[in-house]
Amino acid sequence: YCKEAVRRVCEEWGGDPGAVILCGFSRGAIACSYIGLHDDEIARLWRGMIAYSHFDGVRTWPYPDSDRASALMRLQRLGTRPCFVCQEGGTAATQSFLNDARLQARFTFCTVPFRNHNDGWALRDCSARREVRRWLEGVLAEATPAP
């Protein structure tokens, strides 16, 4: 469904298939790689990812293949593309997991300055919103990677 939806949105609404950023909050942040990097075909859709509050592989969840080894297999499909990882309370656990993994992807980490587990920070003029916007502008300004 996701593969078809991205194609249709780009075709019917004038989206640039070379500039699609996959974003997720909470379980959606985990889904960025759990679903978004499920196979090579879907992984090629994304120019980069923004994962807010949780990250695939940092802990085990009650569903199949949520373990670190499975997550690392998926994360290999990210290649050298950028990923913005942010979380309320800090990103230390995710940074540790990803540093140990020695992936080629370019990770940027940001602590969201609000304690509540919600996405309201993206609507506020705060340092995290300014940082993710700068990151996004930079990613979209880069030459489009080959498929």
N, C-alpha and C positions, 0 to 999 in steps of 0.2 A: 504494500500500500504506500509506504513512504517513498519508495523509488518513483512510483507513478505520480504521486502527488507533487513531488518536486518538479518533475518534468512538466506536468500540466500547468502548474502555477507559473513557471518560467515561460512556457509557450503562450498561455492565454492572458497573462497579466504583464508580460514584458520583463520578467525577471532575468537577471544575468546568471546563467547556470555556472559560470566561473566565479561567482561572488557569493555563493550561498554559505552562510554561517549557521551552524547548528548550535542552538542554545537550549539550556535546560536548567530548571530549578528543582532542588531536592531530588525526588525520584527521577525527574527529568534530567538532572545533571548526571546521574548514573546512566540513564538511557542514552546520553550522548555517545558513549562508547559501547554500551551493552547492545543497543539497537543500531546506532549510527556507524559502528565499526563491525557489525555482525559478519559481513562478508566483503570481499574486494569491491564488488559492484556498488554497494551502498556507501562504502567508505570513500569512493572517488567523488561523491557528490559534494563534499564539504571543502570549502576554502580554509576553514578553521572552526574552532569550537569555543563556546563560552559555557563553562560548567559552574553553577553557583550552588553551594551548600550540598556537599557530598561528592564523591567521585568513585567511579567503578574500580573495584579491587582494593580499596582502602580497608574495607571490612567485609565480612561475609554476611549476606542477607538470605532470607528464607525463600530462595528461588534457585533454579538450576544454574550452574556455571557462574555463580557470583564470587567464587574464590579468586585469589590473587593470580594464580597461574593462568586461569581462563581469561581474566581481565588483561593480563599482559599480552596474551596472544591477540586479543582484539586491538589493544593499543599499538601494537606493531603496525597495524594498517594505517595509523595516523601518519606514518612516515616522518617527514621533516616539517609538516604543517604546524601552524601555531595553535595553542590552546590557552585560553585565559581561565584560570582557576581561582575562584574567590569563595570566601565563606565567612560567615559571622564567627567571631571568636578566634579566627586564625586558620592558617592552612598548613600548619606544621606536620600533621599526620600525612596529608596528601603529598607534601613536598618530600618527606622521608621515603614514602612508598615509591614515588616517581624517580627520585635520585638513586635509590637502590636499583631500580629497573634499568637505568642507563638507556633510555629510549632516545631516538633521534629527534623527536618532536621538540618544538620550541615552546616551553611552558613559561607563562607569566603568572605570578601569584599575587593575590591581593586580599587583604583582610577588610571585610565590610564593617564599617564602624557602628553597626547597630546590633544589639543582642538578639532581637526577635527573629525567629525563623520565618521570614516572609520576604517577598520580592519588592517591597516598598522602597528600598534604597535606590532602585533604578529610576524612581520618579523624583528623587530629592537631589538638590544640588549639594553633593558630597564628594569627597576625595575619590571614593571607589567608582562612582559614576563617571567622573572626569577621567579616571585612569582607563576604564573599559572603553570609553569613547575614543581616547587617544590610541589605544591598542587597535580598535576596529579601523580607525582611519589609516593607521600604518599598515595593517594587513591588506586592506583593500587598495592601497597605493602600490603595493608590491606587484611585480610582474606576475601574471596569472601562471601558476605552475602547470606543467604538462600533465595531461591525464594519465 
